[in-house]
Amino acid sequence: MRIPIIKGTIKRRLLVNFRAEPTVVQRILPAPFRPKLHQGYSLVGICLIRLEQIRPAGLPGVLGLSSENAAHRIAVEWTDAAGIQREGVFIPRRDTGSFLNRIGGGRVFPGEHHAARFSVVDKNGHIDFSMESHDGSVAVNVVGDDADSLPASSCFGSLVEASAFFEGGSLGYSVTSDGERLDGLLLRTMDWRIRPLSTTAVHSSFFADRQRFPDGSVRFDHALVMRDILHEWHKAEDLYGVSRAA
């Protein structure tokens, strides 16, 4: 049995975004997804999120749990069975520092997670974040500071433009161990507030893997940060009959 609604606070959420060649991204997407484009680029990235007071709706916050989590994600579009175009994110990998998230993910609530070690400094607008999965498959490092504008090299012309693009990615589908089903999860934020993060270091072994992304096919674009956002997680309808991404 799955909990229908989980609520809590997004204490910190980093969206570390890369622009990639759509043809390369399409090769790692299962049906029915296709890349959601901006200025001709596919947007891929990592959601690095600290959750606090996480509990079933109806319970007080004091009973909630906290955790550090990471999700590698790709902005996607698809056409559903009714012929309606949808948008969201495809998540080929989830990692967490929480034992409960690991044992409950995919069982009690959507989203299967891998175990990982997290080290985070978040003080006075400065963030130094690192994560390494226990299986050695994924490592992430991000260092940056709150900023007022996106880097000039970004494919987005403004924060407003970037914010609108990523706000549309509230519906996520992640891979499951059975390989034939994608777990669906919908994020509802009570107040969408986001600002740029000026980075001095960014690394993801997932996007640095040249078997997956050949030289020149992916490049860091920008990073965004959200803090202290009330939110809810809702179970979304799963997708079936898909093949696992590479």
Buried (B, 14 or more C-beta within 10 A) or exposed (E): EEBEBBBBBBBBBBBBBBBBBBEBBBEBBBEBBBBBBBEEBBBBBBBBBBBBBBBBEEEEEEEBEBBBBBBBBBBBBBEEEEEEEBBBBBBBBBBBBBEEBBEBBBEBBBBBBBBBEBEBEBEEBEBBBBBBBEEEBBBBBBBBBBBEEBBEEBBBEEBEBBBEBBEBBBBBBBBBEEEEBBBBBBBEBEEBEBBBBBBEEBBBBBBEBEEBBEEEBBBBBBBBBBBEBEBBBBBBEBBEEBEBBE
